[in-house]
Amino acid sequence: MSHSNSKFLINGGKPLHGSVKVSGAKNSASKLLVASLLTDQKCTLYNTPNKISDLILTKEICQSIGSSIQTEKDTLITETKNITSHHINEEDGNKTRIAILLAGPMLLRTGRAEIPVPGGCKIGTRPVNFHIDSLEKLGCKVEMKGNYYILTADRLEGCNVHLDYPSVGATENIIFASTLAKGRTIITNAAVEPEVIDLIKFLQKMGAIIEISTDRKITVEGVDRLTGAEHTVIPDRNQAASFACAGIASKGDVFIENAMQDDLITFLNTIRKVGGKYDVKDNGIRFYYDGELKSKAIETNVHPGFMTDWQQPFVILMTQANGLSIVHETVYEERFGYISELKKMGAEIELYDSCLGGLGCRFANTHYFHSAVIKGPTPLHSAEITVPDLRAGFSYLIAGIIAKGESLVNGAIYIDRGYEEIDVKLKNLGADIKRV
């Protein structure tokens, strides 16, 4: 975990070469840790990214309400015999959006949960109304007191929940709350991201009954109790995509150990369309530069579409492609907040509030700048830039790696939320980078 004021100093212009191992997915590991609260028995998680600050914070929140947690290398062992508090510290809630996901386990085991209004990366409003409305449908009473949701329930009962948007967090929250609820819960228009499937697999090992149907339908049959279980966290597909873009954008050759083709199909297709090269191996995927990159129009979408967390490193890649590329962001309305800093480095990117794409978009006819046009190939030059959020942070590192000269990237704390020892891993690939 980084010091809050640490920075990265990068001397760019060197292609990346070598092998890098992606860790377990932090977006999965943190949710699996929350799932362990549903039982009083021991749970063991393998391939956990224990040095990533988001997981450290989730661990601290769980410990604050009664969990006993041990970590060793990439293993996490947790046991929550009793939930000793129904109150989550406001400071912790402001740092992460995980806190709202504890509502179900706390309600099911204590009948009450006091959850602070969530924080997290500033990439849009990311409203929790999906979460609150769904919990109310399951029989939870909700009050607002200051900056807290006060949730109470004698017993949660299954119901039908339709999500207006297939929110990952809301889907996970409903699944948590319905595993031990009375009766059946049917979620329509649910998220089906790999991390959601990983959670379902873990809960099934614990004794839950959860079915996944076609057309984004998830059915949960409530059971009386859940038991402890062991589970291996899936590899982080966001890290894999980030390192892939870094390797190709720097005109290098990088093997990404543990990258899984199953979770990267859309990304791999897009890389091939822009002229990047890759070879799928049994234990990972090799990504490499081999000739001119071509411009491309992409639109982010929920799984199995092009992931919103992939677009930031991909935008850097497109600054090195020949022609005009378009990125239409349909998931978060303020995901392009990082573009202004890239312009300091010479990137030629213009933002538009119109939908530059064919997908129906929630942000049509709004004032949000959610489409970008990128002109390439553009040589980037060094600059001092400041990270606004996690995924943008890694894209700044890529920009620093391919830029000529010495760049200073402020805000390492954001990058450390999703990448373990990122400076060490990039140094091993040949990058001239150090934490200062």
C-alpha positions as CSV (number, residue, x, y, z in Angstrom):
1,M,0.0,0.0,0.0
2,S,1.5,3.4,-1.0
3,H,2.0,6.5,1.1
4,S,-0.7,9.0,0.1
5,N,1.7,11.4,-1.4
6,S,4.0,9.1,-3.4
7,K,4.6,9.6,-7.1
8,F,6.1,7.8,-10.0
9,L,9.1,9.2,-11.9
10,I,9.4,7.7,-15.4
11,N,12.1,8.2,-18.0
12,G,10.3,7.1,-21.2
13,G,11.0,6.0,-24.7
14,K,11.9,2.4,-24.0
15,P,9.9,-0.6,-25.3
16,L,8.7,-3.0,-22.7
17,H,10.0,-6.6,-23.0
18,G,9.6,-9.6,-20.8
19,S,7.1,-11.5,-18.7
20,V,4.7,-10.1,-16.1
21,K,2.2,-12.0,-13.9
22,V,-1.3,-10.6,-13.3
23,S,-2.6,-11.0,-9.8
24,G,-6.0,-12.2,-8.7
25,A,-8.8,-9.8,-9.6
26,K,-9.3,-7.2,-6.9
27,N,-12.9,-6.7,-8.2
28,S,-13.5,-10.3,-7.4
29,A,-11.4,-10.9,-4.3
30,S,-13.1,-8.0,-2.4
31,K,-16.6,-9.3,-3.1
32,L,-15.6,-12.9,-2.1
33,L,-14.4,-11.5,1.2
34,V,-17.8,-9.8,1.7
35,A,-19.5,-13.1,0.8
36,S,-17.6,-14.9,3.6
37,L,-19.6,-12.7,6.1
38,L,-22.6,-14.8,5.2
39,T,-21.3,-17.8,7.2
40,D,-19.8,-18.2,10.7
41,Q,-17.3,-20.7,9.4
42,K,-13.8,-20.4,8.0
43,C,-13.3,-19.4,4.3
44,T,-10.0,-19.7,2.4
45,L,-9.3,-17.6,-0.7
46,Y,-6.3,-18.3,-2.9
47,N,-4.7,-16.0,-5.5
48,T,-5.7,-12.9,-3.6
49,P,-4.0,-9.6,-4.3
50,N,-3.3,-8.9,-0.6
51,K,-1.1,-5.8,-1.2
52,I,-3.7,-4.0,-3.3
53,S,-5.1,-1.2,-1.2
54,D,-8.7,-1.8,-2.1
55,L,-8.6,-5.3,-0.7
56,I,-6.7,-4.1,2.4
57,L,-9.5,-1.6,3.0
58,T,-12.2,-4.2,2.5
59,K,-10.3,-6.4,5.0
60,E,-10.2,-3.6,7.5
61,I,-13.9,-3.0,7.2
62,C,-14.7,-6.7,7.7
63,Q,-12.4,-6.8,10.7
64,S,-14.1,-3.7,12.2
65,I,-17.4,-5.7,12.3
66,G,-16.0,-8.9,13.7
67,S,-14.0,-10.8,11.1
68,S,-10.8,-12.6,12.0
69,I,-8.5,-12.4,8.9
70,Q,-5.0,-13.8,8.2
71,T,-3.1,-13.3,5.0
72,E,0.1,-14.9,3.7
73,K,1.5,-14.2,0.3
74,D,-1.5,-14.7,-2.0
75,T,-3.8,-16.6,0.4
76,L,-6.4,-15.1,2.7
77,I,-8.2,-17.0,5.5
78,T,-11.2,-15.4,7.1
79,E,-13.7,-16.3,9.8
80,T,-16.6,-14.3,11.1
81,K,-18.1,-16.2,14.1
82,N,-20.2,-13.2,15.0
83,I,-20.9,-9.8,13.5
84,T,-20.0,-7.6,16.4
85,S,-21.1,-4.3,15.0
86,H,-23.8,-3.1,12.6
87,H,-22.0,0.2,12.0
88,I,-19.4,0.9,9.3
89,N,-17.0,3.8,9.9
90,E,-17.8,6.9,7.7
91,E,-14.2,7.4,6.8
92,D,-13.9,3.9,5.4
93,G,-17.1,4.3,3.5
94,N,-15.8,7.5,1.8
95,K,-12.8,5.6,0.5
96,T,-14.6,2.7,-1.2
97,R,-17.9,1.7,-2.6
98,I,-17.6,-1.8,-1.0
99,A,-19.3,-0.7,2.2
100,I,-22.8,-0.8,0.6
101,L,-22.3,-4.5,-0.3
102,L,-22.1,-5.4,3.4
103,A,-25.7,-4.5,3.8
104,G,-27.0,-7.9,3.0
105,P,-24.7,-10.0,5.2
106,M,-25.2,-7.6,8.1
107,L,-29.0,-7.6,7.7
108,L,-29.1,-11.4,7.4
109,R,-27.0,-11.9,10.5
110,T,-27.9,-9.0,12.8
111,G,-31.1,-7.4,11.4
112,R,-29.5,-4.0,11.1
113,A,-26.9,-2.2,9.0
114,E,-25.6,1.4,9.2
115,I,-23.8,2.1,5.9
116,P,-22.2,5.4,5.0
117,V,-23.0,7.0,1.6
118,P,-20.3,5.4,-0.7
119,G,-17.2,7.0,-2.1
120,G,-14.7,5.7,-4.6
121,C,-13.2,6.9,-7.9
122,K,-14.6,10.1,-9.3
123,I,-15.8,8.8,-12.7
124,G,-19.5,9.7,-12.5
125,T,-22.4,9.7,-10.1
126,R,-22.5,5.8,-9.8
127,P,-25.8,6.1,-7.8
128,V,-26.7,3.5,-5.2
129,N,-30.4,3.8,-5.8
130,F,-30.3,0.4,-7.6
131,H,-28.9,-1.1,-4.4
132,I,-31.3,0.6,-2.0
133,D,-34.5,0.0,-4.1
134,S,-33.6,-3.7,-4.4
135,L,-33.0,-4.1,-0.7
136,E,-36.3,-2.5,0.0
137,K,-38.0,-4.9,-2.3
138,L,-36.4,-7.8,-0.3
139,G,-38.1,-6.4,2.8
140,C,-35.6,-4.0,4.2
141,K,-36.6,-0.7,5.8
142,V,-34.3,2.2,4.8
143,E,-33.9,5.6,6.6
144,M,-31.4,8.3,5.9
145,K,-29.7,9.8,9.0
146,G,-27.1,12.4,8.1
147,N,-24.6,10.7,5.8
148,Y,-25.8,7.2,6.7
149,Y,-28.3,4.7,5.4
150,I,-29.9,2.9,8.4
151,L,-31.2,-0.4,7.2
152,T,-33.3,-2.8,9.3
153,A,-35.1,-6.1,8.6
154,D,-36.6,-8.9,10.7
155,R,-36.3,-11.3,7.7
156,L,-35.6,-10.7,4.1
157,E,-37.9,-12.4,1.6
158,G,-37.4,-13.3,-2.0
159,C,-38.9,-11.1,-4.7
160,N,-38.5,-10.2,-8.4
161,V,-36.1,-7.4,-9.1
162,H,-35.6,-5.8,-12.5
163,L,-32.5,-3.6,-12.9
164,D,-33.0,-0.7,-15.2
165,Y,-29.2,-1.0,-15.9
166,P,-27.2,-4.2,-15.4
167,S,-25.1,-2.8,-12.6
168,V,-22.4,-5.1,-11.3
169,G,-22.6,-3.8,-7.7
170,A,-26.4,-3.9,-7.5
171,T,-26.4,-7.4,-8.9
172,E,-23.9,-8.6,-6.3
173,N,-25.8,-6.8,-3.5
174,I,-29.1,-8.6,-4.4
175,I,-27.3,-11.9,-4.6
176,F,-25.7,-11.4,-1.2
177,A,-29.1,-10.4,0.4
178,S,-31.1,-13.2,-1.3
179,T,-28.9,-16.2,-0.5
180,L,-30.3,-16.6,3.0
181,A,-33.7,-14.8,2.3
182,K,-36.9,-16.7,2.5
183,G,-38.1,-18.0,-0.9
184,R,-36.9,-17.2,-4.4
185,T,-35.4,-14.1,-5.8
186,I,-35.3,-13.5,-9.6
187,I,-33.0,-10.8,-10.9
188,T,-33.7,-9.7,-14.5
189,N,-31.3,-7.5,-16.6
190,A,-28.5,-8.7,-14.2
191,A,-24.8,-8.1,-14.7
192,V,-23.0,-11.3,-15.8
193,E,-19.4,-10.1,-15.7
194,P,-16.7,-12.7,-14.9
195,E,-16.4,-11.3,-11.4
196,V,-20.1,-11.9,-10.8
197,I,-19.8,-15.5,-12.1
198,D,-16.8,-16.0,-9.8
199,L,-18.9,-14.8,-6.8
200,I,-21.7,-17.1,-7.7
201,K,-19.3,-20.1,-8.0
202,F,-17.9,-19.3,-4.5
203,L,-21.4,-18.9,-3.0
204,Q,-22.4,-22.2,-4.6
205,K,-19.5,-23.9,-2.8
206,M,-20.8,-22.4,0.4
207,G,-24.2,-24.0,-0.2
208,A,-26.1,-21.3,-2.1
209,I,-28.5,-22.2,-4.9
210,I,-28.0,-19.8,-7.7
211,E,-29.0,-20.3,-11.4
212,I,-27.9,-18.3,-14.4
213,S,-30.3,-18.2,-17.3
214,T,-30.2,-16.7,-20.7
215,D,-31.0,-13.0,-21.2
216,R,-29.3,-11.8,-18.0
217,K,-31.6,-13.6,-15.6
218,I,-30.3,-14.9,-12.2
219,T,-32.4,-16.9,-9.8
220,V,-31.5,-17.4,-6.2
221,E,-33.3,-19.9,-4.0
222,G,-32.9,-18.9,-0.4
223,V,-31.3,-21.5,1.9
224,D,-31.2,-21.8,5.7
225,R,-27.4,-21.5,6.2
226,L,-24.1,-21.3,4.3
227,T,-20.9,-23.0,5.2
228,G,-17.2,-22.2,4.9
229,A,-15.5,-22.9,1.5
230,E,-12.2,-22.6,-0.4
231,H,-11.9,-20.8,-3.7
232,T,-9.3,-19.5,-6.1
233,V,-9.8,-15.9,-7.3
234,I,-9.9,-15.4,-11.1
235,P,-7.0,-13.5,-12.7
236,D,-7.5,-9.8,-13.1
237,R,-8.6,-9.1,-16.7
238,N,-8.2,-5.3,-16.2
239,Q,-4.5,-5.8,-15.3
240,A,-4.1,-8.0,-18.3
241,A,-5.5,-5.5,-20.7
242,S,-3.5,-2.7,-19.1
243,F,-0.2,-4.5,-19.6
244,A,-1.2,-5.6,-23.1
245,C,-1.8,-1.9,-24.2
246,A,1.5,-0.9,-22.5
247,G,3.4,-3.6,-24.4
248,I,2.0,-2.8,-27.8
249,A,2.0,1.0,-27.4
250,S,5.7,1.0,-26.4
251,K,6.4,-1.1,-29.5
252,G,7.5,-3.9,-27.2
253,D,6.8,-7.6,-26.6
254,V,5.2,-8.7,-23.3
255,F,4.0,-12.1,-22.1
256,I,1.2,-11.8,-19.5
257,E,1.1,-14.8,-17.3
258,N,-2.4,-15.9,-16.1
259,A,-4.2,-13.7,-18.7
260,M,-7.3,-15.7,-19.6
261,Q,-8.7,-15.7,-23.1
262,D,-12.2,-16.5,-21.8
263,D,-12.4,-13.1,-20.1
264,L,-10.7,-11.1,-22.8
265,I,-12.4,-12.2,-26.0
266,T,-13.8,-8.7,-26.9
267,F,-10.5,-7.1,-26.0
268,L,-8.5,-9.5,-28.1
269,N,-10.7,-8.9,-31.1
270,T,-10.2,-5.2,-30.7
271,I,-6.4,-5.5,-30.4
272,R,-6.4,-7.6,-33.6
273,K,-8.5,-5.0,-35.5
274,V,-6.1,-2.2,-34.6
275,G,-3.1,-4.2,-35.8
276,G,-1.7,-5.3,-32.5
277,K,-0.5,-8.9,-32.3
278,Y,-1.0,-11.6,-29.7
279,D,-0.5,-15.3,-29.2
280,V,-2.6,-17.3,-26.7
281,K,-0.6,-19.8,-24.7
282,D,-1.7,-22.3,-22.0
283,N,-0.5,-20.2,-19.2
284,G,-1.1,-16.7,-20.5
285,I,-1.1,-14.4,-23.6
286,R,1.8,-12.8,-25.4
287,F,1.2,-9.3,-26.8
288,Y,3.6,-7.6,-29.2
289,Y,4.0,-4.7,-31.7
290,D,4.5,-5.8,-35.3
291,G,3.9,-2.9,-37.7
292,E,1.6,0.1,-38.0
293,L,-1.4,0.4,-35.7
294,K,-4.8,1.3,-37.3
295,S,-7.4,3.7,-36.0
296,K,-10.7,2.2,-34.6
297,A,-14.1,3.2,-33.3
298,I,-15.1,1.4,-30.1
299,E,-17.9,1.7,-27.6
300,T,-17.7,0.6,-24.0
301,N,-20.5,-1.6,-22.7
302,V,-21.3,-4.1,-20.0
303,H,-19.9,-7.7,-20.3
304,P,-19.5,-9.2,-22.8
305,G,-18.9,-5.8,-24.5
306,F,-15.7,-3.7,-24.4
307,M,-15.1,-3.0,-20.8
308,T,-15.2,0.6,-19.5
309,D,-12.0,-0.1,-17.5
310,W,-10.2,-1.0,-20.7
311,Q,-10.8,2.3,-22.5
312,Q,-8.2,4.4,-20.7
313,P,-5.1,2.3,-21.6
314,F,-6.7,1.7,-25.0
315,V,-6.9,5.5,-25.6
316,I,-3.2,5.8,-25.0
317,L,-2.7,2.9,-27.5
318,M,-4.8,4.9,-30.1
319,T,-2.6,7.9,-29.8
320,Q,0.0,5.7,-31.5
321,A,-2.4,4.5,-34.2
322,N,-2.6,5.9,-37.7
323,G,-5.8,8.0,-38.3
324,L,-8.8,9.2,-36.2
325,S,-10.1,6.8,-33.5
326,I,-13.4,7.2,-31.7
327,V,-14.3,6.0,-28.2
328,H,-17.9,6.2,-27.1
329,E,-18.3,5.7,-23.3
330,T,-21.7,4.3,-22.4
331,V,-21.1,3.1,-18.8
332,Y,-19.8,6.1,-16.8
333,E,-20.7,9.6,-17.8
334,E,-17.5,11.3,-16.5
335,R,-14.9,8.6,-17.5
336,F,-12.9,11.0,-19.7
337,G,-11.8,13.3,-16.8
338,Y,-8.2,12.1,-17.4
339,I,-7.9,13.5,-21.0
340,S,-6.8,17.1,-20.0
341,E,-3.6,15.8,-18.5
342,L,-2.8,13.7,-21.5
343,K,-3.0,16.9,-23.7
344,K,-0.1,18.3,-21.6
345,M,1.9,15.4,-23.1
346,G,1.0,16.3,-26.7
347,A,-2.0,13.9,-27.1
348,E,-4.5,15.2,-29.7
349,I,-7.9,14.2,-28.2
350,E,-11.2,16.1,-28.4
351,L,-14.2,15.4,-26.3
352,Y,-17.8,15.6,-27.3
353,D,-21.2,15.5,-25.5
354,S,-22.9,13.7,-28.4
355,C,-23.0,9.9,-28.9
356,L,-20.4,9.1,-31.5
357,G,-21.5,5.5,-31.9
358,G,-24.4,3.2,-32.7
359,L,-25.3,2.0,-29.1
360,G,-28.2,3.4,-27.3
361,C,-26.7,5.5,-24.5
362,R,-28.0,6.8,-21.2
363,F,-26.0,10.0,-21.7
364,A,-27.6,11.0,-25.0
365,N,-28.8,14.6,-24.9
366,T,-27.0,15.4,-21.7
367,H,-24.1,17.8,-21.0
368,Y,-21.7,15.0,-20.3
369,F,-18.6,14.7,-22.5
370,H,-18.7,10.9,-23.1
371,S,-17.2,10.6,-26.6
372,A,-13.6,11.1,-27.6
373,V,-11.9,11.5,-30.9
374,I,-8.2,10.6,-30.9
375,K,-5.8,11.7,-33.6
376,G,-2.7,9.6,-34.2
377,P,0.1,8.7,-34.4
378,T,1.2,11.4,-32.0
379,P,4.6,11.5,-30.3
380,L,4.1,12.1,-26.6
381,H,6.5,14.2,-24.6
382,S,7.2,14.3,-20.9
383,A,5.2,16.3,-18.4
384,E,4.1,16.4,-14.8
385,I,0.6,15.0,-14.5
386,T,-1.8,14.1,-11.7
387,V,-3.9,10.9,-11.6
388,P,-7.7,11.4,-11.1
389,D,-8.7,7.7,-10.7
390,L,-7.5,4.1,-10.7
391,R,-7.8,3.1,-14.4
392,A,-6.7,6.5,-15.7
393,G,-3.7,6.1,-13.4
394,F,-2.3,3.1,-15.3
395,S,-2.9,4.9,-18.6
396,Y,-0.7,7.8,-17.4
397,L,2.0,5.3,-16.6
398,I,1.8,4.0,-20.2
399,A,1.9,7.5,-21.5
400,G,5.0,8.2,-19.4
401,I,6.6,5.0,-20.7
402,I,6.1,5.9,-24.4
403,A,6.9,9.6,-24.0
404,K,10.3,11.0,-24.6
405,G,11.9,12.4,-21.5
406,E,11.2,12.3,-17.8
407,S,7.6,12.4,-16.6
408,L,6.3,12.8,-13.0
409,V,3.0,11.0,-12.3
410,N,1.4,12.3,-9.1
411,G,-1.2,10.3,-7.2
412,A,0.3,6.8,-6.9
413,I,-2.3,6.0,-4.2
414,Y,-5.0,5.6,-6.9
415,I,-2.9,3.2,-9.0
416,D,-2.1,1.1,-5.9
417,R,-5.8,0.5,-5.4
418,G,-5.7,-1.9,-8.4
419,Y,-2.1,-2.9,-9.1
420,E,0.3,-4.6,-6.7
421,E,3.9,-3.3,-6.8
422,I,3.3,-1.8,-10.2
423,D,6.6,0.0,-10.3
424,V,8.5,-3.3,-9.6
425,K,6.5,-5.1,-12.4
426,L,7.1,-2.4,-14.9
427,K,10.8,-2.2,-14.0
428,N,11.1,-5.9,-14.6
429,L,9.7,-5.3,-18.1
430,G,12.5,-2.7,-18.8
431,A,10.7,0.5,-17.9
432,D,12.8,3.2,-16.2
433,I,10.4,3.9,-13.3
434,K,10.8,4.6,-9.6
435,R,8.5,5.6,-6.8
436,V,9.5,8.9,-5.2
